[in-house]
Amino acid sequence: MSVRPEFVFETADYEGTPVVLSRTTWSAKAGNDEPGTHPEIHSYLEDVQAAIESPGLVFQSTRDERSRFFYRLRAGRGDFA
């Protein structure tokens, strides 16, 4: 599957639901040091996609019924191992 330029990746989650990650969202969440962002995950893009496709754990958000949290066990490196 080719990825359109405005997306970092397009894939399907473990249930087959289509998922796209836009460059704007990735940059806003992982590309800066602003409060509420996570620059520590910037080098984990492939791990983020792998967690969506094949998560170790999935939790339903208590704040947003449309959202779920995907975790991939043992995905960390360095300080996050």
C-alpha positions as protocol buffer text, in pm:
chain_id: "A"
residue {
  index: 1
  type: MET
  ca { x: 0 y: 0 z: 0 }
}
residue {
  index: 2
  type: SER
  ca { x: 146 y: 339 z: -92 }
}
residue {
  index: 3
  type: VAL
  ca { x: 122 y: 614 z: 167 }
}
residue {
  index: 4
  type: ARG
  ca { x: -15 y: 953 z: 67 }
}
residue {
  index: 5
  type: PRO
  ca { x: 223 y: 1241 z: 144 }
}
residue {
  index: 6
  type: GLU
  ca { x: 0 y: 1387 z: 417 }
}
residue {
  index: 7
  type: PHE
  ca { x: 13 y: 1060 z: 613 }
}
residue {
  index: 8
  type: VAL
  ca { x: 297 y: 901 z: 806 }
}
residue {
  index: 9
  type: PHE
  ca { x: 129 y: 562 z: 768 }
}
residue {
  index: 10
  type: GLU
  ca { x: -196 y: 394 z: 673 }
}
residue {
  index: 11
  type: THR
  ca { x: -268 y: 52 z: 821 }
}
residue {
  index: 12
  type: ALA
  ca { x: -539 y: -155 z: 988 }
}
residue {
  index: 13
  type: ASP
  ca { x: -563 y: -229 z: 1357 }
}
residue {
  index: 14
  type: TYR
  ca { x: -577 y: -580 z: 1500 }
}
residue {
  index: 15
  type: GLU
  ca { x: -954 y: -590 z: 1432 }
}
residue {
  index: 16
  type: GLY
  ca { x: -918 y: -471 z: 1073 }
}
residue {
  index: 17
  type: THR
  ca { x: -1029 y: -112 z: 1139 }
}
residue {
  index: 18
  type: PRO
  ca { x: -849 y: 131 z: 904 }
}
residue {
  index: 19
  type: VAL
  ca { x: -607 y: 363 z: 1083 }
}
residue {
  index: 20
  type: VAL
  ca { x: -416 y: 660 z: 941 }
}
residue {
  index: 21
  type: LEU
  ca { x: -158 y: 874 z: 1118 }
}
residue {
  index: 22
  type: SER
  ca { x: -126 y: 1218 z: 966 }
}
residue {
  index: 23
  type: ARG
  ca { x: 202 y: 1407 z: 957 }
}
residue {
  index: 24
  type: THR
  ca { x: 28 y: 1693 z: 1139 }
}
residue {
  index: 25
  type: THR
  ca { x: -82 y: 1469 z: 1428 }
}
residue {
  index: 26
  type: TRP
  ca { x: 256 y: 1295 z: 1456 }
}
residue {
  index: 27
  type: SER
  ca { x: 438 y: 1628 z: 1457 }
}
residue {
  index: 28
  type: ALA
  ca { x: 199 y: 1775 z: 1714 }
}
residue {
  index: 29
  type: LYS
  ca { x: 228 y: 1477 z: 1950 }
}
residue {
  index: 30
  type: ALA
  ca { x: 588 y: 1360 z: 1903 }
}
residue {
  index: 31
  type: GLY
  ca { x: 773 y: 1637 z: 1725 }
}
residue {
  index: 32
  type: ASN
  ca { x: 813 y: 1910 z: 1980 }
}
residue {
  index: 33
  type: ASP
  ca { x: 862 y: 1987 z: 2349 }
}
residue {
  index: 34
  type: GLU
  ca { x: 531 y: 2162 z: 2409 }
}
residue {
  index: 35
  type: PRO
  ca { x: 331 y: 2071 z: 2724 }
}
residue {
  index: 36
  type: GLY
  ca { x: 105 y: 1772 z: 2664 }
}
residue {
  index: 37
  type: THR
  ca { x: 324 y: 1627 z: 2390 }
}
residue {
  index: 38
  type: HIS
  ca { x: 552 y: 1325 z: 2392 }
}
residue {
  index: 39
  type: PRO
  ca { x: 883 y: 1403 z: 2216 }
}
residue {
  index: 40
  type: GLU
  ca { x: 1032 y: 1092 z: 2382 }
}
residue {
  index: 41
  type: ILE
  ca { x: 838 y: 874 z: 2133 }
}
residue {
  index: 42
  type: HIS
  ca { x: 976 y: 1049 z: 1824 }
}
residue {
  index: 43
  type: SER
  ca { x: 1208 y: 757 z: 1742 }
}
residue {
  index: 44
  type: TYR
  ca { x: 932 y: 499 z: 1804 }
}
residue {
  index: 45
  type: LEU
  ca { x: 722 y: 547 z: 1490 }
}
residue {
  index: 46
  type: GLU
  ca { x: 764 y: 185 z: 1372 }
}
residue {
  index: 47
  type: ASP
  ca { x: 677 y: 65 z: 1723 }
}
residue {
  index: 48
  type: VAL
  ca { x: 362 y: 279 z: 1724 }
}
residue {
  index: 49
  type: GLN
  ca { x: 248 y: 120 z: 1398 }
}
residue {
  index: 50
  type: ALA
  ca { x: 333 y: -229 z: 1528 }
}
residue {
  index: 51
  type: ALA
  ca { x: 132 y: -163 z: 1846 }
}
residue {
  index: 52
  type: ILE
  ca { x: -170 y: -69 z: 1638 }
}
residue {
  index: 53
  type: GLU
  ca { x: -140 y: -374 z: 1414 }
}
residue {
  index: 54
  type: SER
  ca { x: -53 y: -625 z: 1686 }
}
residue {
  index: 55
  type: PRO
  ca { x: -96 y: -487 z: 2039 }
}
residue {
  index: 56
  type: GLY
  ca { x: -6 y: -668 z: 2356 }
}
residue {
  index: 57
  type: LEU
  ca { x: -286 y: -493 z: 2544 }
}
residue {
  index: 58
  type: VAL
  ca { x: -580 y: -270 z: 2450 }
}
residue {
  index: 59
  type: PHE
  ca { x: -778 y: -58 z: 2696 }
}
residue {
  index: 60
  type: GLN
  ca { x: -1093 y: 144 z: 2641 }
}
residue {
  index: 61
  type: SER
  ca { x: -1051 y: 513 z: 2723 }
}
residue {
  index: 62
  type: THR
  ca { x: -1253 y: 630 z: 3021 }
}
residue {
  index: 63
  type: ARG
  ca { x: -1260 y: 985 z: 2881 }
}
residue {
  index: 64
  type: ASP
  ca { x: -1360 y: 921 z: 2520 }
}
residue {
  index: 65
  type: GLU
  ca { x: -1575 y: 624 z: 2420 }
}
residue {
  index: 66
  type: ARG
  ca { x: -1431 y: 642 z: 2064 }
}
residue {
  index: 67
  type: SER
  ca { x: -1074 y: 597 z: 2187 }
}
residue {
  index: 68
  type: ARG
  ca { x: -870 y: 296 z: 2287 }
}
residue {
  index: 69
  type: PHE
  ca { x: -513 y: 272 z: 2418 }
}
residue {
  index: 70
  type: PHE
  ca { x: -285 y: 25 z: 2240 }
}
residue {
  index: 71
  type: TYR
  ca { x: 23 y: -110 z: 2418 }
}
residue {
  index: 72
  type: ARG
  ca { x: 305 y: -320 z: 2278 }
}
residue {
  index: 73
  type: LEU
  ca { x: 492 y: -500 z: 2552 }
}
residue {
  index: 74
  type: ARG
  ca { x: 871 y: -485 z: 2556 }
}
residue {
  index: 75
  type: ALA
  ca { x: 887 y: -220 z: 2282 }
}
residue {
  index: 76
  type: GLY
  ca { x: 1113 y: 15 z: 2479 }
}
residue {
  index: 77
  type: ARG
  ca { x: 1479 y: 88 z: 2427 }
}
residue {
  index: 78
  type: GLY
  ca { x: 1741 y: 274 z: 2627 }
}
residue {
  index: 79
  type: ASP
  ca { x: 1584 y: 467 z: 2915 }
}
residue {
  index: 80
  type: PHE
  ca { x: 1242 y: 321 z: 2822 }
}
residue {
  index: 81
  type: ALA
  ca { x: 1345 y: -47 z: 2824 }
}
